[in-house]
Amino acid sequence: MNKEKYIAGLIAATLLSVGILSGCNAERKGDTAEVRISPGTTDQPGSGTGGGKRELTVVKESKPPAEQGIAVQRIHRVDAANIEKWLSDNELEIQVTTMEKQATATEEAQFSYQRFRVDLETGERQGIEEPPGAAQGEVVKTFLSPDGKYAFIQTWKDKYTAVNEIENRTTGERQEIAVDNYMETGGWLDSDSYVLAAGSMENRGEIWNISVDGTREKIELQDPDVESFTEFAAGNGKIYYTDSKNRMKSFTPTQSRPTSLVEDVSAMSLSPDSQRIAVSTTGSGGREDSRLLIYDTSGHLQGLLIGKGDLLSHQSWSPDSSKLAFAVYTEDKGGMNGIYIFDTVSGKVSPLGLSYYPVYPLSWSPSGSRLGITVDDKEKLIVTHIVDFKK
């Protein structure tokens, strides 16, 4: 499918969604009707009790009502690339994949990879060289604190070995944390401490509370129903996870016994402001499909069903927690398929274009005005579409 057909289909589908969501208010936008009573006039027939003549007046609103739903302004296409990270709203780091040798009956295909810095406004692309001393295949992952003053940094030397550090982003000073871990599972408990579920080759491993001053302390969890953490999040003083029986639970560093919140959970995603949890449920009670629901942090259901299908994945909150992007696959083509956006302000769910399925995590820009979607492509291996939303 060429670029023009893709963009036309995506914009048409999005505009259709927005029209359905907000069309009922189109004729009244900015105006309200008000009945005013003019004092000192004679009652008119049928006017009811009380003096004064009734007049219908259109009163202009000083501020227009808030827009609901989403609308697409522009789409950027980046061939053979995935998003590594956003550097700003306009700049991002990508990794370009090139096939060097086709696969044969006896050998796998060979690929090369190169990183670039891309400016979406100018289209300029600049190659990124590996820093001096960087090991081949070394992977660095950075997790910013809620206030942005600190970062928890993991430098993975290989698949099972990582160096953990706390960085003061004001001074640039780093402190290494002497913790052996096999997983990158964790999250900021608050702006002063990071929780790391270290994992182990034999059991679930230790859970560490790491302070921004570089100190660490073990967190006790008394739960026989968790052998490893497949779903794990932390925020606003609480830690959330799922156990081996697909139950979402929460606890605090001072409360070793967890509280059970939601049953039949296959995946969960805590919003950046730690106020909502998006939960994908497994089929139960004769129901085979998976469903997406929003809960508060105490396990209370918020609103109605957000999405459903055979597979729900790639849940991604916008940085300001106002929107949730997610992917749905349904074998029945009449069901939900593709990328959808849930708007927490309006409570609306909008389809985002054609029925494609991402192969990388959905990636929001820092302001939430752009969303990156990477999909498979027969000619280019992968293609990343970066959608600009109207403000």
C-alpha positions in Angstrom: 0.0 0.0 0.0 1.5 3.3 -1.0 2.0 6.3 1.3 -0.9 8.3 -0.3 -3.5 5.5 0.2 -2.3 4.8 3.7 -2.6 8.5 4.8 -6.0 8.8 3.1 -7.3 5.7 4.9 -5.9 6.8 8.3 -7.3 10.3 8.1 -10.7 9.1 6.8 -11.0 6.6 9.6 -10.0 9.1 12.3 -12.2 11.9 11.0 -15.1 9.4 10.9 -14.4 8.5 14.6 -14.2 12.2 15.6 -17.4 13.0 13.7 -19.3 10.3 15.5 -17.9 11.3 18.9 -18.5 15.1 18.7 -21.1 15.6 15.9 -24.0 15.8 18.3 -22.6 19.0 19.7 -21.5 20.6 16.4 -24.5 22.9 16.0 -24.4 24.2 19.6 -20.7 24.8 19.9 -20.0 28.0 21.8 -23.7 28.9 22.3 -26.4 28.2 24.9 -30.1 28.9 25.0 -31.4 30.9 28.0 -34.9 31.9 28.9 -35.0 35.4 30.4 -37.9 37.2 32.1 -38.5 40.9 31.3 -39.9 42.4 34.5 -42.9 44.8 34.6 -44.7 43.4 31.5 -48.1 41.8 31.2 -48.4 38.0 31.4 -48.9 36.4 28.0 -51.3 33.6 27.4 -49.9 30.3 28.4 -47.0 31.9 30.2 -47.9 30.4 33.6 -47.9 32.2 36.9 -45.8 35.2 37.7 -45.3 38.5 35.9 -43.0 39.3 32.9 -42.7 38.3 29.3 -40.6 35.3 28.4 -37.9 35.8 25.8 -35.6 33.2 24.3 -32.1 34.6 24.0 -28.9 33.0 22.6 -26.1 33.7 25.0 -22.5 33.6 23.6 -20.1 31.5 25.7 -16.9 33.3 26.7 -15.0 30.0 26.2 -15.8 27.2 23.8 -16.4 23.8 25.2 -13.4 21.4 25.4 -12.8 19.4 22.2 -13.5 15.7 22.6 -12.0 12.7 20.8 -8.9 12.9 18.6 -8.0 14.3 15.2 -4.9 13.6 13.0 -2.9 16.6 11.7 0.0 14.8 9.9 1.7 11.4 9.6 5.5 10.9 9.3 6.7 7.7 7.7 10.2 6.3 8.6 11.1 3.2 6.7 13.1 0.2 8.1 13.3 1.9 11.5 12.0 1.6 15.1 12.0 4.3 17.8 14.7 3.9 20.4 13.7 7.0 22.4 12.3 10.6 22.2 14.9 13.3 22.7 12.3 16.1 22.5 8.9 16.6 20.9 10.5 17.2 17.6 13.6 15.0 17.8 14.0 11.3 18.3 16.5 8.5 18.1 15.8 5.7 15.7 17.4 2.4 14.8 17.5 1.5 11.1 17.6 -2.2 10.2 19.2 -3.2 6.9 19.2 -6.8 5.5 22.8 -7.6 4.5 22.1 -11.2 3.3 18.9 -13.0 2.5 18.1 -16.2 4.4 18.8 -19.5 2.7 17.7 -23.1 3.4 20.7 -23.5 5.7 21.5 -20.0 7.0 19.5 -17.3 8.7 19.2 -13.8 7.2 21.9 -11.4 8.3 21.2 -7.8 9.4 23.0 -4.6 10.3 21.8 -1.8 12.6 22.6 1.9 12.8 21.2 4.6 15.0 20.2 8.1 13.8 19.0 11.3 15.3 15.9 12.6 13.4 14.3 16.0 13.3 10.7 15.6 12.4 10.2 19.3 11.5 13.1 19.5 9.1 13.5 15.9 8.1 17.2 16.1 8.8 18.9 12.8 9.9 22.3 12.5 11.7 24.2 9.4 12.4 24.9 8.5 16.1 28.3 7.2 16.9 28.8 4.8 19.9 30.4 6.7 22.8 34.1 5.9 23.5 34.5 2.9 25.7 31.0 1.5 25.0 31.0 -2.3 24.8 29.6 -4.0 21.7 26.0 -4.9 22.3 25.7 -2.9 25.5 22.2 -1.6 26.2 21.4 1.4 28.4 18.0 2.0 29.8 17.0 5.2 31.7 13.9 5.7 34.0 13.2 9.2 35.1 11.8 10.0 38.6 8.4 11.7 38.7 9.9 15.1 39.3 12.6 14.6 36.7 15.4 15.3 39.1 16.9 11.8 39.2 17.2 8.8 36.9 17.6 5.1 37.6 20.0 3.8 34.9 20.6 0.2 33.9 23.6 -0.6 31.6 23.2 -4.2 30.4 26.5 -5.7 29.5 24.8 -8.9 28.3 21.4 -10.7 28.7 21.8 -11.4 32.4 24.3 -8.7 33.7 23.4 -5.1 34.5 25.1 -2.2 36.2 22.6 -0.2 38.2 23.1 3.5 39.0 21.2 6.5 40.4 22.0 9.8 38.5 21.4 13.3 39.9 20.3 15.0 36.7 21.2 18.5 38.1 24.9 17.7 38.8 25.4 14.7 36.5 26.8 12.7 39.4 26.1 8.9 39.4 26.2 6.4 42.2 26.4 2.7 41.4 24.0 0.4 43.3 25.5 -2.9 44.3 22.6 -5.1 43.4 22.7 -8.3 41.2 19.7 -8.5 39.0 18.4 -10.5 36.1 15.4 -8.4 35.3 14.7 -4.7 34.5 11.4 -4.9 36.3 10.7 -1.9 38.5 9.3 1.6 38.9 9.6 4.8 40.9 7.7 4.5 44.2 7.9 8.3 44.6 10.4 11.0 43.6 12.9 9.8 46.2 13.0 6.0 45.7 13.0 3.4 43.0 11.7 -0.1 43.5 13.6 -2.9 41.6 12.3 -6.5 41.4 15.8 -8.0 40.8 14.7 -11.5 39.7 16.7 -14.7 39.9 17.5 -17.8 37.9 15.9 -19.9 40.7 13.0 -17.9 42.2 11.5 -14.4 42.2 14.6 -12.9 43.7 14.8 -9.9 46.0 12.8 -6.6 45.9 14.9 -3.6 46.6 13.9 -0.1 47.6 16.7 2.2 46.2 16.9 5.7 47.5 18.2 8.7 45.4 21.1 9.0 47.9 22.4 5.6 46.8 21.3 3.5 49.8 19.2 0.4 49.3 16.9 -1.7 51.5 15.1 -5.1 51.0 11.3 -5.0 50.8 9.6 -8.0 52.3 6.6 -9.6 50.5 4.7 -12.5 52.0 2.9 -14.1 49.1 3.3 -17.8 48.2 1.4 -17.3 45.0 4.1 -15.4 43.1 7.2 -17.1 41.7 8.2 -14.3 39.3 7.0 -10.9 38.4 5.6 -10.8 34.9 3.5 -7.6 35.6 5.0 -5.1 38.0 4.6 -1.4 38.6 5.1 1.2 41.4 3.9 4.7 42.1 2.4 7.0 44.7 3.8 4.9 47.5 2.3 1.6 46.3 3.6 -1.5 44.5 1.4 -3.5 42.1 1.9 -6.9 40.5 0.1 -10.0 39.3 0.5 -13.4 41.0 0.5 -16.9 39.5 -3.4 -17.0 39.6 -3.7 -13.9 37.5 -4.8 -11.7 40.4 -3.6 -8.1 40.6 -2.4 -7.2 44.1 -0.8 -4.2 45.8 1.3 -3.6 48.9 3.7 -1.0 50.4 7.2 -1.3 51.7 5.9 -1.3 55.2 3.0 -3.8 54.5 4.4 -7.2 53.6 1.0 -8.9 53.1 -0.6 -7.8 49.8 -4.2 -6.7 49.1 -6.0 -8.5 46.2 -7.6 -6.0 43.8 -8.7 -7.5 40.5 -9.2 -11.1 39.3 -8.3 -12.7 35.8 -5.7 -10.1 34.9 -3.3 -10.8 32.0 -1.7 -7.4 31.7 -1.7 -4.1 33.6 -0.4 -0.6 33.1 -0.2 2.1 35.8 -0.7 5.7 34.5 2.2 8.1 35.0 0.3 10.1 37.6 -0.4 6.8 39.5 -4.2 7.5 39.5 -5.4 4.8 37.1 -4.5 1.3 36.1 -5.4 -0.1 32.7 -6.1 -3.8 33.0 -6.4 -6.5 30.3 -8.5 -9.4 31.6 -8.3 -13.0 30.6 -11.4 -15.0 29.4 -13.4 -16.5 32.2 -16.9 -17.7 32.9 -17.4 -19.0 29.4 -16.0 -15.8 27.8 -13.1 -16.3 25.5 -12.2 -12.7 24.5 -9.9 -10.4 26.4 -11.2 -7.1 27.7 -9.6 -3.7 28.6 -10.9 -1.9 31.7 -9.8 1.1 33.8 -9.5 0.8 37.6 -8.5 3.2 40.3 -5.5 2.3 42.5 -7.9 0.7 45.1 -9.3 -1.8 42.5 -12.6 0.0 41.8 -13.8 -0.1 38.2 -13.9 3.2 36.5 -16.5 3.6 33.8 -17.4 1.0 31.1 -15.5 -1.4 28.8 -12.7 0.3 26.9 -11.9 -2.4 24.4 -12.2 -6.1 23.7 -10.8 -8.7 21.2 -8.9 -11.9 20.9 -5.6 -10.1 21.9 -5.1 -6.8 23.7 -1.5 -5.5 24.0 0.9 -2.6 23.9 -1.0 -0.4 26.4 0.8 3.0 26.5 -0.3 6.0 28.6 0.5 9.5 27.3 3.0 11.3 29.6 0.3 13.5 31.1 -2.0 10.4 31.7 -4.8 12.0 29.7 -4.8 9.3 26.9 -4.2 5.6 26.7 -3.1 4.0 23.4 -3.6 0.3 22.9 -3.7 -2.4 20.2 -6.4 -4.9 19.5 -6.4 -8.0 17.3 -9.7 -9.8 16.6 -10.0 -12.7 14.1 -13.5 -11.6 13.4 -12.9 -8.6 11.1 -16.2 -7.1 12.2 -14.7 -6.6 15.7 -12.1 -4.2 17.1 -8.8 -4.3 15.2 -5.9 -1.9 15.1 -4.8 1.0 17.3 -7.2 2.8 19.6 -7.0 5.9 21.8 -8.9 6.2 25.0 -9.4 9.9 26.1 -9.8 10.1 29.9 -11.3 13.6 29.7 -14.2 12.8 27.3 -14.4 9.1 28.1 -14.3 8.3 24.4 -12.5 5.5 22.5 -11.4 6.4 19.0 -10.0 4.1 16.3 -6.7 5.3 14.8 -6.9 4.4 11.2 -6.3 1.1 9.4 -6.3 -2.3 11.1 -2.6 -2.8 11.5 -0.9 -4.4 14.5 2.3 -3.0 16.1 5.5 -5.1 16.5 7.2 -2.6 18.9 5.8 -0.8 21.9 3.7 2.3 21.1 5.8 5.4 21.8 4.4 8.8 22.9 6.4 12.1 22.5 7.2 14.0 25.7 4.1 16.2 25.4 1.8 13.5 24.1 1.2 15.3 20.8 2.7 12.5 18.8 2.5 8.7 18.8 4.9 6.3 17.1 3.6 3.0 15.7 6.0 0.4 14.3 4.6 -2.3 12.1 5.9 -5.1 9.8 6.4 -4.3 6.2 7.1 -6.8 3.3 9.5 -4.4 1.5 11.1 -2.4 4.3 11.1 -5.1 7.0 9.5 -2.6 9.4 8.0 0.9 9.1 7.3 3.4 11.8 4.4 5.8 11.4 4.5 8.9 13.7 1.1 10.4 14.0 0.7 14.1 14.9 -2.5 15.0 16.7 -4.3 18.3 16.3 -4.0 20.4 19.4 
